[in-house]
Amino acid sequence: RIPFVTSVSSSFLAMSSGDEDSALSMLVAETLDNLRGQTPAFDELHRTAVKYQAAMEQAAAAQQAFLEQLQRVAVWATRSRGDTAEIGLQLRAVTQAHLAVATERQKQSARMASDLVVPLGKRLKSNSKHLPKMEDEFRQMSKSLRGDLKKAEAAAAKAQKQVVKKGDAHQPALDAAAETVKNRGMSYEEFNERVLRTVLIEERRRYCYLALDYAAVFLPDFRQGEDVALVQTLSDHCVEPEALPKATADVIAINSSTQRRASQASRLQPQQTKRVPRGGVAIDMLRAEQAANYDL
């Protein structure tokens, strides 16, 4: 479950001094930081998985060779004169059963390679290219949208001065400028919401696919009962790697000012920017309204 945002740890969101990031943009930044920060751990996991798979293959081959030689010894036991024929027969039966276990170990080693090591390596290679691209696109688009918003605010401030200096004849221009500020602010917030969904799904899918691959390879190692249930519960949490759980979607909605605006719209009548007498602060009122919307 994602906590409410109280601070931002990313360096690439510091785009213009004096501007405050919305809750959603801070969540995007923190999630991208998490994706970048967890990469070394995933890389090391892949390296250890490669070594583990090689050791599994060697151990399975050594086990196979040992059991085959044990069977040869069992054959000699059946031919001995010291009343060891029954021992030889039972030893051959036991080693035959053990060989079936060894065969399963060889299959598990092959699954480790095909179902975990190779897919994990491919995903890490893809992630190493995809993550920087996601960061660059978010930084550039966010900078562009915030720049548009600042321009709209500057135009609204200019229109406000015209109303103060020249009277109500310029009020329609101020109303239009204020509406532009509102629309561009919502566009910026909706952009952050889309990006946040994308990066949260990206983060979730990494863990889901890893957990599913792990379960596919190592489920036979667990005893029946509670241990198997643990693995099954893990798999159940990862049924839809490309979808956000409801709890995460709810956090996005709570942190989204556009969602709060939609809720407010059902209760409040739409109104124009208030006409203000000389010395008024129409644009400041608009900013205060936006700050209330962004307030957690």
DAHUVEN-V254302 format. One record per helix or strand. SS is the DSSP state (@ for helix, = for strand). FROM is the first residue (numbers start at 1). TO is the last residue. If there is no record, write none. Layout:
SS:FROM:TO  SS:FROM:TO
This chain:
@:23:79  @:85:166  @:168:221  @:226:236  @:246:255  @:257:265  @:282:294
